[in-house]
Amino acid sequence: MPTVDGTSDADDRDPVLAQYEAYPYPSRDPKDEKTRLIEGSPSHLDEIRHYLFGGRLDVTADFRALVAGGGTGDAAIMLAQQLSDAGGGEVVYVDLSRKAREIAEARAAARGLSNIAFHTGSLLDLPEMDLGAFDYIDCCGVLHHLEDPAAGAMALRRVLKDGGGIGLMVYAPFGRTGVYEMQAMLRTLGGDLPLAQRVAQARRLWDKLPQTNWLKRNPFVGDHKRSDAELVDLFLHARDRPYTVPEVAGLLDGADLRPAAFVEPLRYDPATYMKDPALLKPLADLDPVGRAAFAERLAGNMKKHIVYAVPKGRADTVAAIEDDTVVPVPSGLDPRKAAQGMGPNPLLKANFDGQPLRLPLPRLAGPLLVRIDGERSLGEIVAGVMAQDSTLEAKRVEAQFAETFRAFNGINRMFLRYPTSRM
């Protein structure tokens, strides 16, 4: 039965549920749907197609996606809108918090989306909820809050089709340096206080932290500055544990899954951070997880891991350039703008949470980029470049496209699609 603060007896037994009922996360206003669509990783449709379906995905053919632990709706709304625009597909939303679900439903209503089915419940109960099987599952920021993350991963696998895949996000330890020390201090100061009082106490402690404190010295952790909901999730969460790359791989392995790709790919390549051949040579024989684990320790700034995962029985699912029918798809990128000012020695400039990147691009990167619009095939793009310079050979242009693509895909700004994807 409800208590005076509007929670239930179940809330009292489950501190995580009580937290999200009091502070639905992330903080969202349905009115904002009129002006923006919040997009990100995992679960952007371009990423799903590229990393999990080899660039080939027909969402009009009964495509079903599950958002497990949907919160206030970011992934569900993004994916439902993109599927609606593409002409097919269904999203099933599941979350413990009724307050969070109300916000997500209001956001869907504001957009007029009718392709989301909303359910209240735990992802641990998914196999018993009779929701069917799914081609894709989003589980973003959830497993690291469970009492038994391994059981959660296994529950997801049980409702995933053998030919499907998962987009997962869990927290990482090194980039969150200072966060767990802050959590421990706040438990000592007021672990038994009502949550609202603990919020005020957390803000007070933040203001008093000495400049030598690791959290104060970590400029890339700032969620708590946006709202109380973000502060609670960061500093006062009832249950929160981070994962290193090998621990992510182990969590997946226990659920009969394997990593298909960590995002962004260049973050997980040691060569992104050091160029010394003598240091890179011993890493050449490491498997992808081993190299990614080394990169994580080397960079020291990863706050979370975004990984696309597939059942162990599936072959490689990441799209590759197989022929000139492939369509390069920019994402969060204006290729024409990126091409502006590119001279004979073009560079791609980017930043990974304080780590600047300067990636050399081939000479033809500019002429290639101005022709990339998400609709033209590689063959059409190459023909357009060659029409401007009759001395060029197709193989040379294609090789320079491959270099250009690797750079932009490495920062998650370009993907591949084949014509069989009717989207």
C-alpha positions in Angstrom: 0.0 0.0 0.0 1.2 3.6 -0.7 3.1 5.4 2.1 2.8 9.1 2.8 5.5 10.1 0.4 3.8 8.3 -2.5 6.2 5.3 -2.7 5.1 1.7 -1.9 6.2 -1.0 0.4 8.0 -2.5 -2.6 9.9 0.7 -2.9 11.1 0.3 0.7 12.4 -3.2 0.0 14.2 -2.1 -3.2 16.3 1.0 -2.7 17.1 1.3 -6.4 13.3 1.5 -7.2 12.8 4.0 -4.4 15.5 6.2 -5.8 14.1 6.2 -9.4 10.6 6.8 -8.1 11.8 9.9 -6.3 14.3 11.0 -8.9 13.4 9.6 -12.4 16.5 9.4 -14.5 17.7 11.0 -16.6 15.9 14.3 -16.0 13.7 15.0 -19.0 10.8 17.3 -19.9 8.4 16.0 -22.5 7.9 19.5 -23.8 11.4 19.4 -25.2 10.3 16.8 -27.8 8.9 19.6 -29.9 12.4 20.9 -30.5 14.9 18.0 -30.3 15.4 14.3 -30.6 18.0 13.1 -28.1 20.4 10.8 -30.0 23.3 8.8 -28.8 25.0 5.4 -28.3 24.1 2.6 -28.0 20.9 2.0 -30.1 21.2 4.6 -32.9 19.7 2.7 -35.8 22.8 3.4 -38.0 25.0 1.8 -35.4 22.7 -1.2 -34.9 22.7 -1.9 -38.6 26.5 -1.4 -38.9 27.8 -3.3 -35.8 25.2 -6.1 -35.5 23.8 -6.8 -38.9 26.7 -6.3 -41.3 25.2 -3.2 -42.8 22.1 -5.2 -43.9 18.9 -4.7 -41.9 15.3 -4.5 -43.1 13.3 -3.0 -40.2 10.0 -3.4 -42.2 10.2 -7.2 -41.7 8.8 -7.5 -38.2 11.9 -6.0 -36.5 11.4 -6.0 -32.7 13.6 -4.0 -30.2 13.5 -4.2 -26.4 14.7 -1.4 -24.2 15.4 -3.1 -20.9 15.6 -0.5 -18.1 14.2 2.3 -20.2 14.3 5.0 -17.6 12.7 8.3 -18.8 12.9 7.1 -22.3 16.0 8.3 -24.2 16.8 5.1 -26.1 13.1 4.1 -26.5 12.1 7.4 -28.0 15.2 7.7 -30.2 14.8 4.2 -31.6 11.0 4.4 -32.0 11.3 7.7 -33.9 14.0 6.3 -36.2 12.0 3.1 -36.8 8.9 5.1 -37.5 10.8 7.3 -40.0 12.2 4.1 -41.6 8.7 2.6 -42.0 8.6 -0.3 -39.6 9.6 -2.0 -36.4 8.4 -2.1 -32.8 9.9 -1.0 -29.5 9.1 -2.7 -26.2 9.9 -0.6 -23.1 10.4 -2.2 -19.7 11.4 -0.4 -16.5 10.8 -0.8 -12.7 9.9 2.8 -12.1 6.3 3.9 -12.8 7.4 7.6 -12.5 10.1 7.1 -15.1 7.6 5.3 -17.4 5.1 8.1 -17.1 7.8 10.6 -18.4 8.7 8.2 -21.2 5.1 7.8 -22.2 4.5 11.5 -22.2 7.5 12.0 -24.5 6.2 9.3 -26.9 2.8 11.1 -26.8 4.4 14.4 -27.6 5.9 12.9 -30.7 2.8 11.0 -31.7 4.7 7.7 -31.6 2.5 4.6 -31.6 5.2 1.9 -32.1 6.2 1.6 -28.4 4.6 -0.8 -26.0 5.2 0.2 -22.3 5.6 -2.3 -19.5 6.5 -1.9 -15.8 8.8 -4.6 -14.5 12.3 -5.9 -13.9 14.6 -7.1 -16.6 15.3 -10.1 -14.4 11.7 -11.2 -15.0 11.9 -10.8 -18.8 11.8 -14.5 -19.6 8.5 -14.8 -17.6 6.9 -11.7 -19.0 5.7 -13.3 -22.2 6.9 -10.5 -24.4 8.4 -12.7 -27.1 11.8 -12.7 -28.6 13.8 -9.6 -29.9 16.1 -8.8 -32.8 17.8 -6.1 -30.8 18.0 -5.3 -27.1 19.1 -2.0 -25.5 20.4 -2.2 -21.9 22.0 1.1 -21.2 23.2 1.9 -17.6 21.3 -1.0 -16.0 23.3 -4.1 -15.3 25.8 -2.3 -13.1 22.9 -1.4 -10.8 21.7 -4.9 -10.3 22.4 -7.1 -7.3 23.3 -9.9 -9.7 24.4 -8.4 -13.0 25.2 -11.9 -14.4 21.6 -12.9 -13.9 20.5 -9.8 -15.7 22.8 -10.5 -18.7 21.4 -14.1 -18.8 17.8 -12.8 -18.7 18.6 -10.6 -21.7 20.1 -13.5 -23.6 17.1 -15.6 -23.0 14.8 -13.2 -24.9 17.3 -12.4 -27.6 16.9 -14.1 -31.0 20.0 -16.2 -32.0 20.4 -13.9 -35.0 20.1 -10.7 -32.9 22.3 -8.4 -30.9 22.5 -6.2 -27.8 23.7 -2.6 -27.2 25.1 -2.4 -23.7 26.5 0.4 -21.5 28.1 -0.1 -18.2 30.2 2.3 -16.1 34.0 2.1 -16.2 36.3 2.7 -13.3 39.3 4.8 -14.4 37.4 7.8 -15.9 35.2 7.9 -12.8 38.1 8.4 -10.5 36.8 10.2 -7.4 33.2 9.2 -7.9 33.4 6.0 -5.7 35.4 7.9 -3.0 32.6 10.5 -3.0 30.0 7.8 -2.7 31.8 6.3 0.2 32.1 9.6 2.0 28.4 10.4 1.6 27.5 7.0 3.0 29.6 7.8 6.0 28.1 11.2 6.5 24.4 10.4 6.0 23.7 6.9 4.7 20.6 6.7 6.9 19.1 10.1 6.1 16.1 10.6 3.7 17.3 10.9 0.1 16.3 14.6 -0.2 18.5 15.5 2.8 21.3 13.5 1.3 21.1 15.5 -2.0 21.6 18.7 0.0 24.4 17.1 1.9 26.1 16.0 -1.3 26.0 19.5 -2.8 27.4 20.8 0.5 30.3 18.3 0.4 31.0 19.0 -3.2 31.4 22.7 -2.4 33.9 21.8 0.4 36.1 19.4 -1.4 39.7 20.4 -1.4 41.5 21.0 -4.7 43.6 17.9 -4.1 40.5 15.6 -4.1 40.5 13.3 -7.1 36.9 14.2 -8.0 37.8 17.9 -8.1 40.7 17.1 -10.3 38.6 15.0 -12.7 37.2 17.6 -15.2 35.2 15.0 -17.1 32.7 14.1 -14.4 30.0 16.8 -14.3 26.6 15.1 -14.4 25.8 16.3 -10.9 25.8 19.9 -12.1 22.7 19.4 -14.3 20.0 18.3 -11.9 19.2 16.5 -8.7 18.4 13.4 -10.6 21.8 13.3 -12.2 23.5 14.0 -8.8 21.6 11.1 -7.1 22.5 8.7 -9.9 26.2 9.7 -9.7 26.9 10.2 -6.0 24.0 8.6 -4.1 23.0 5.6 -6.1 21.9 2.7 -3.9 23.9 0.2 -6.0 26.7 1.0 -8.5 29.7 -0.9 -9.7 32.1 -0.3 -12.6 33.5 -2.7 -15.1 36.9 -2.9 -16.8 37.0 -4.2 -20.4 37.9 -7.8 -19.3 35.1 -7.7 -16.8 32.7 -6.6 -19.5 33.9 -9.5 -21.7 33.5 -11.9 -18.7 30.0 -10.7 -18.0 29.0 -11.3 -21.6 30.8 -14.7 -21.7 28.7 -15.9 -18.8 25.5 -15.2 -20.7 26.7 -16.9 -23.9 27.5 -13.6 -25.6 30.6 -12.0 -27.0 31.7 -8.4 -27.8 31.1 -7.5 -31.5 32.5 -4.0 -31.1 33.4 -1.5 -28.4 32.4 2.1 -29.2 34.1 4.3 -30.3 36.5 1.9 -31.9 39.5 4.2 -31.8 39.2 4.6 -28.0 40.0 0.9 -27.7 43.1 0.9 -29.9 46.4 1.5 -28.1 47.8 3.0 -31.3 45.4 5.9 -30.8 47.4 7.0 -27.7 51.0 6.1 -28.6 53.0 5.7 -31.8 56.1 4.0 -30.6 56.6 0.8 -32.7 58.7 -0.8 -29.9 55.8 -0.4 -27.5 53.1 -1.4 -29.9 54.8 -4.5 -31.2 54.2 -6.6 -28.1 50.5 -5.8 -28.3 50.1 -7.1 -31.9 49.4 -10.7 -30.8 46.8 -9.7 -28.2 43.2 -10.5 -29.0 40.7 -7.6 -29.4 39.7 -7.7 -25.7 43.3 -7.7 -24.6 44.1 -4.7 -26.8 41.0 -2.9 -25.6 42.0 -3.6 -22.0 45.4 -2.1 -22.6 43.9 0.9 -24.3 41.6 1.4 -21.3 44.5 1.5 -18.8 46.6 3.6 -21.2 43.9 6.3 -21.8 42.8 6.4 -18.1 39.7 8.5 -18.9 37.0 6.0 -20.0 33.9 6.7 -17.8 31.8 4.0 -19.4 31.9 1.2 -21.9 29.5 1.0 -24.8 29.6 -2.4 -26.4 27.6 -4.2 -29.1 27.3 -7.9 -28.3 26.1 -10.9 -30.1 25.4 -14.6 -29.3 28.7 -16.6 -29.4 27.4 -18.6 -32.3 27.1 -15.6 -34.6 29.9 -14.9 -37.1 31.4 -11.5 -37.4 28.6 -9.0 -37.6 30.4 -5.7 -38.2 29.9 -4.2 -41.6 32.9 -4.2 -44.0 33.5 -2.8 -47.5 32.6 -5.8 -49.7 31.8 -4.1 -53.0 31.0 -0.7 -54.4 27.2 -1.0 -53.7 27.9 -0.1 -50.1 26.5 3.3 -48.9 28.6 5.2 -46.4 26.3 6.8 -43.9 27.4 9.9 -41.9 26.1 10.2 -38.3 26.4 13.4 -36.3 28.6 14.6 -39.1 28.3 17.1 -41.9 30.7 15.7 -44.5 30.7 18.8 -46.6 31.6 21.0 -43.6 34.3 18.5 -42.6 35.8 18.7 -46.1 36.0 22.5 -46.0 39.6 23.8 -45.9 41.2 20.4 -46.4 44.5 20.9 -48.2 47.0 18.4 -49.5 47.7 17.0 -46.0 44.2 16.8 -44.4 43.6 15.9 -40.8 40.7 14.7 -38.8 40.6 16.5 -35.5 38.7 15.0 -32.6 38.8 14.8 -28.8 38.2 11.8 -26.5 37.5 13.4 -23.1 40.6 15.6 -23.0 42.7 13.4 -25.3 43.1 15.3 -28.6 43.3 13.3 -31.8 45.0 14.3 -35.0 44.3 11.6 -37.5 46.0 11.9 -40.9 43.6 11.5 -43.8 44.4 10.6 -47.4 44.8 13.3 -50.1 41.3 12.6 -51.6 39.5 12.8 -48.3 38.0 16.1 -49.1 36.6 15.2 -52.6 35.3 11.9 -51.1 33.6 13.6 -48.1 31.7 16.2 -50.2 30.0 13.3 -52.1 29.0 11.3 -49.0 25.3 12.0 -48.2 24.0 8.7 -46.9 22.4 7.9 -50.2 25.2 7.6 -52.8 26.9 4.3 -53.1 30.7 3.9 -53.0 30.6 3.3 -56.8 28.8 6.6 -57.4 31.2 8.5 -55.0 34.3 7.0 -56.7 32.9 7.8 -60.2 32.3 11.4 -59.1 35.8 11.9 -57.8 37.3 10.3 -61.0 35.2 12.6 -63.2 37.0 15.5 -61.6 40.4 14.0 -62.2 40.8 11.7 -65.2 44.3 10.6 -64.0 42.9 8.7 -61.1 42.3 4.9 -61.0 39.3 3.5 -59.3 41.4 1.2 -57.0 43.3 4.2 -55.8 40.2 6.2 -55.0 38.6 3.2 -53.3 41.7 2.6 -51.1 41.6 6.3 -50.0 37.9 6.0 -49.2 38.7 2.9 -47.0 41.3 5.0 -45.1 38.9 7.9 -44.8 36.1 5.6 -43.6 38.3 3.9 -41.0 39.1 7.3 -39.5 35.5 8.6 -39.3 34.1 5.2 -38.2 36.8 5.1 -35.5 35.2 8.1 -33.8 31.7 6.7 -34.6 30.8 9.3 -37.2 30.4 7.1 -40.2 28.8 3.7 -40.8 28.0 1.3 -43.8 24.7 0.3 -45.3 24.0 -2.1 -48.1 21.0 -1.7 -50.5 19.1 -4.6 -49.0 18.4 -2.3 -46.0 15.2 -0.6 -47.2 15.5 2.5 -45.0 
